[in-house]
């Protein structure tokens, strides 16, 4: 039996909507704690400025995206001021994230 048949890989679709959904699900409780409804947030919602994450949370958020979607991000081209803003970050990840095949090696 081929090695590929021994396991299946479930890849999540890397779309702006998928990234947005992941972030809103991940931070649902902290967003609610500040009195907002996650599903109604505008694209300009800033996780850092609204107190949902702190400066250390930025790295954790990027790492969580990479792990969840099995991608690697090069954030050099993303404006540093937009890295914590829902819309720009979701679009950037969807456009620039690239698959990491080594993530699936046993």
Residue frames as qw, qx, qy, qz and C-alpha x, y, z in Angstrom:
[[0.000, 0.890, 0.455, 0.000, 0.00, 0.00, 0.00],
 [0.387, 0.553, -0.053, 0.736, 1.41, 3.44, -0.90],
 [0.305, -0.174, -0.495, 0.794, 2.38, 5.70, 1.98],
 [0.212, -0.111, -0.096, -0.966, -0.13, 8.32, 0.83],
 [0.599, -0.313, -0.586, -0.447, -2.94, 5.81, 1.32],
 [0.509, -0.217, -0.710, 0.436, -2.01, 5.37, 4.98],
 [0.123, -0.532, -0.428, 0.720, -3.17, 8.84, 5.93],
 [0.233, 0.735, 0.476, 0.423, -5.35, 11.56, 4.55],
 [0.273, -0.144, -0.159, 0.938, -4.64, 15.25, 4.74],
 [0.046, 0.819, 0.571, 0.022, -7.46, 17.66, 5.33],
 [0.337, 0.045, 0.046, 0.939, -6.37, 21.04, 3.97],
 [0.083, 0.750, 0.466, -0.461, -8.37, 24.09, 4.88],
 [0.449, 0.695, 0.341, 0.446, -9.18, 26.44, 2.07],
 [0.405, -0.359, -0.097, 0.835, -6.95, 29.49, 2.26],
 [0.107, 0.675, 0.450, 0.575, -9.40, 32.25, 1.38],
 [0.024, -0.370, 0.232, -0.899, -9.98, 35.66, 2.86],
 [0.687, -0.399, -0.134, -0.592, -13.30, 34.43, 4.26],
 [0.884, -0.147, -0.428, 0.117, -11.66, 31.30, 5.71],
 [0.458, 0.173, -0.421, 0.764, -8.92, 33.28, 7.44],
 [0.282, -0.401, 0.088, -0.867, -11.46, 35.77, 8.76],
 [0.817, -0.340, -0.285, -0.368, -13.68, 32.97, 10.10],
 [0.780, -0.038, -0.482, 0.397, -10.70, 31.31, 11.80],
 [0.233, 0.251, -0.345, 0.874, -9.63, 34.55, 13.50],
 [0.473, -0.387, -0.004, -0.791, -13.14, 35.40, 14.66],
 [0.877, -0.270, -0.370, -0.148, -13.63, 31.89, 16.02],
 [0.671, 0.075, -0.472, 0.567, -10.25, 31.89, 17.75],
 [0.160, 0.071, -0.340, 0.924, -10.84, 35.24, 19.43],
 [0.344, -0.547, -0.597, -0.476, -14.63, 34.96, 19.86],
 [0.550, -0.631, -0.492, 0.238, -14.61, 35.16, 23.67],
 [0.391, -0.324, -0.105, 0.855, -12.18, 38.10, 24.03],
 [0.019, -0.255, -0.401, -0.880, -14.16, 39.98, 21.35],
 [0.438, -0.619, -0.582, -0.294, -17.41, 39.35, 23.22],
 [0.553, -0.477, -0.417, 0.541, -15.73, 40.40, 26.46],
 [0.190, -0.180, 0.022, 0.965, -15.28, 43.92, 25.04],
 [0.358, 0.513, 0.452, -0.636, -18.95, 44.04, 24.12],
 [0.365, 0.463, -0.457, -0.666, -18.75, 43.30, 20.40],
 [0.885, 0.193, 0.364, -0.219, -20.31, 40.60, 18.25],
 [0.461, -0.360, 0.649, 0.486, -17.59, 38.75, 16.31],
 [0.476, 0.393, 0.716, 0.327, -19.72, 38.05, 13.25],
 [0.188, 0.921, 0.339, 0.041, -20.53, 41.76, 12.85],
 [0.445, -0.642, 0.175, 0.599, -16.99, 43.15, 12.95],
 [0.482, 0.858, -0.071, -0.163, -15.87, 45.46, 10.16],
 [0.853, 0.355, -0.121, 0.363, -12.72, 44.83, 8.15],
 [0.224, 0.704, -0.317, 0.595, -10.99, 47.67, 10.00],
 [0.768, -0.622, 0.000, -0.150, -11.31, 45.94, 13.39],
 [0.352, 0.630, -0.602, 0.342, -7.88, 46.02, 15.05],
 [0.830, -0.307, -0.460, 0.073, -7.23, 43.13, 17.45],
 [0.556, 0.002, -0.372, 0.743, -4.36, 44.98, 19.15],
 [0.034, -0.284, 0.078, -0.955, -5.89, 48.45, 19.52],
 [0.645, -0.406, -0.241, -0.601, -9.14, 46.95, 20.83],
 [0.367, -0.518, 0.645, -0.425, -7.30, 44.94, 23.50],
 [0.962, 0.051, -0.057, -0.264, -8.15, 41.49, 22.12],
 [0.899, 0.062, -0.145, 0.409, -4.43, 40.67, 21.86],
 [0.324, -0.877, 0.180, 0.305, -1.28, 42.29, 23.23],
 [0.272, 0.777, -0.512, -0.245, 2.06, 42.71, 21.48],
 [0.258, -0.304, 0.917, 0.029, 3.04, 39.12, 22.28],
 [0.633, 0.361, 0.609, -0.316, -0.33, 38.01, 20.94],
 [0.491, 0.703, -0.274, -0.435, 0.65, 39.17, 17.46],
 [0.129, 0.462, -0.867, -0.136, 3.23, 36.39, 17.16],
 [0.374, 0.081, 0.881, -0.279, 0.82, 33.86, 18.63],
 [0.603, 0.561, 0.266, -0.502, -1.88, 34.91, 16.14],
 [0.448, 0.646, -0.515, -0.341, 0.43, 34.56, 13.13],
 [0.048, -0.305, 0.950, -0.055, 1.71, 31.21, 14.41],
 [0.512, 0.246, 0.714, -0.410, -1.86, 29.97, 14.90],
 [0.624, 0.624, -0.052, -0.468, -2.76, 30.93, 11.32],
 [0.290, 0.568, -0.746, -0.194, 0.31, 29.14, 9.97],
 [0.205, -0.127, 0.948, -0.206, -0.43, 26.01, 11.97],
 [0.572, 0.370, 0.532, -0.503, -4.16, 25.92, 11.23],
 [0.668, 0.668, -0.007, -0.329, -3.75, 26.37, 7.48],
 [0.849, -0.100, 0.368, 0.365, -0.40, 24.53, 7.14],
 [0.488, 0.800, 0.076, 0.339, 1.18, 27.56, 5.50],
 [0.575, -0.302, -0.100, 0.753, 4.18, 29.76, 5.98],
 [0.136, 0.953, 0.268, 0.040, 3.83, 33.52, 5.95],
 [0.527, 0.056, -0.002, 0.848, 6.39, 36.08, 4.90],
 [0.091, -0.860, -0.460, 0.200, 5.13, 39.25, 6.51],
 [0.437, -0.248, 0.149, 0.852, 7.82, 41.51, 5.04],
 [0.064, 0.282, 0.487, 0.824, 5.41, 42.99, 2.49],
 [0.306, -0.727, -0.598, -0.141, 2.56, 43.59, 4.93],
 [0.025, -0.675, 0.160, -0.720, 2.42, 47.08, 6.43],
 [0.311, 0.006, -0.780, 0.543, 3.30, 46.65, 10.12],
 [0.296, 0.014, 0.328, -0.897, 0.32, 48.78, 11.09],
 [0.710, 0.065, -0.267, -0.648, -2.05, 46.37, 9.32],
 [0.348, 0.194, -0.914, 0.072, -0.80, 43.09, 10.78],
 [0.037, 0.190, 0.833, -0.518, -3.45, 43.19, 13.54],
 [0.455, 0.283, 0.057, -0.843, -6.34, 44.49, 11.42],
 [0.686, 0.171, 0.674, -0.214, -8.90, 41.85, 10.44],
 [0.695, 0.675, 0.152, -0.195, -9.49, 42.70, 6.78],
 [0.323, 0.808, -0.487, -0.074, -5.96, 43.50, 5.60],
 [0.324, -0.436, 0.835, -0.084, -4.48, 40.53, 7.49],
 [0.738, 0.233, 0.601, -0.199, -7.10, 38.12, 6.10],
 [0.649, 0.745, -0.034, -0.151, -6.53, 39.34, 2.55],
 [0.090, 0.767, -0.635, -0.029, -2.76, 39.21, 2.89],
 [0.503, -0.249, 0.821, -0.104, -2.77, 35.65, 4.21],
 [0.761, 0.430, 0.450, -0.183, -5.15, 34.50, 1.47],
 [0.557, 0.815, -0.144, -0.072, -3.01, 36.10, -1.24],
 [0.235, 0.764, -0.580, 0.157, 0.49, 35.42, 0.09],
 [0.666, -0.398, 0.599, -0.199, 0.39, 32.36, 2.34],
 [0.602, 0.418, -0.622, -0.275, 2.04, 29.37, 0.73],
 [0.957, -0.188, -0.109, -0.190, 1.58, 25.69, 1.44],
 [0.159, -0.665, 0.716, -0.141, 4.24, 23.97, 3.55],
 [0.854, 0.094, -0.454, -0.235, 4.44, 20.37, 2.33],
 [0.393, 0.272, -0.764, 0.434, 6.97, 19.50, 5.04],
 [0.445, -0.267, 0.392, -0.759, 4.18, 20.06, 7.56],
 [0.895, 0.014, -0.040, -0.444, 2.74, 16.73, 6.49],
 [0.539, 0.391, -0.735, 0.127, 5.86, 14.61, 6.81],
 [0.849, -0.456, -0.231, -0.133, 5.63, 11.89, 9.41]]
